[in-house]
Amino acid sequence: MKVVYVTGCLGFIGSYITRKCLEKGWYVRGIDKITYAANINMLDEFFTYENFIFEEKDINKIEFLYDCDYIINTTAETHVGNSIV
């Protein structure tokens, strides 16, 4: 089974990638800082999978990662929504 870290797992793109990895049966460690861009409700869905672990962290402060096959970084706050307003 593949092991993947998805940073920004509660964001628009990160949540899609997290869902697809979980559907494949991969073991997912989701990391998110939980800012205004996060959809906290995604955790309800993700926690229904036994192969999901979540860490609320700022990726700038991570000191250690367990062995994994992939790291997918989707932590980008583009502020597109704010620019429309």
N, C-alpha and C positions, 0 to 999 in steps of 0.2 A: 504494500500500500504506500502511495506517495505521501510525503509530509510537506506541507506548504505553509509558509507564513504569508498572510495577507495584511499589509498595513493599510490603514484607512478602510477597514472592512465594513464600516457602517456608512460610508459615503455612497454616492450614486454608482460609480463604477466599481468600487471595492465590494459593495454588497452583491452586485451581479456576479463578480468573479468568485466570491466566497460561496454563493449558492451553487454555481456550476461545479466547483471543486468538491463540495459536499455531496452533490448528486452523483459524482463519479465515485464516491466512496473514499475520497482522500481524507487524510487527517489534517484538519485546518486549525492553525493557531491564529486567531484574529487579533489584531492590535489596532486600537483606535484611541485617540486623545479625547474624543467626544466633545467636539466644538459645535458651533452652530450648524456646520455642514453635515453632521452625523444624524442618521435616522435611528434613534435608540430602539425603535419598535422592531427593527430587524433582529435584535437579539432573541425575541420571542420565537421567531422562526428558526434561527440558527441553533438555539439550545435544544431543539427537538432532535437534533442529530447527536449521537453519542461521540462522533469523531470531531467535535468542535470544542475548542477552548478559547476563552476570551481574556484579553489583558487590556485594561484601561491604562495606556501609557503614551507618553510623548516619545516618538521615535528618536528624538535627539538625546534622550536620556537613557536609552537602552544600553545596558552594559554586557548582556549575555543573551545569546540565542541558542536553543537546543539544535542538534543536528537536524537538517532538513534537506529536501530535494530542491525546493524552489523558494525564493523570496519574491513576492510580487508587491511592489510599492505603488500604491495608488493615493498616497497622502499629498494631495495638492488642493489647496483652497484657491480656486480661480477667481472667486468673488464675482462671477458672472451674474448671479442673482442680484447682488448689491448694485452692480453697474446698470442694470435695467431700471432700477428705481431711481 
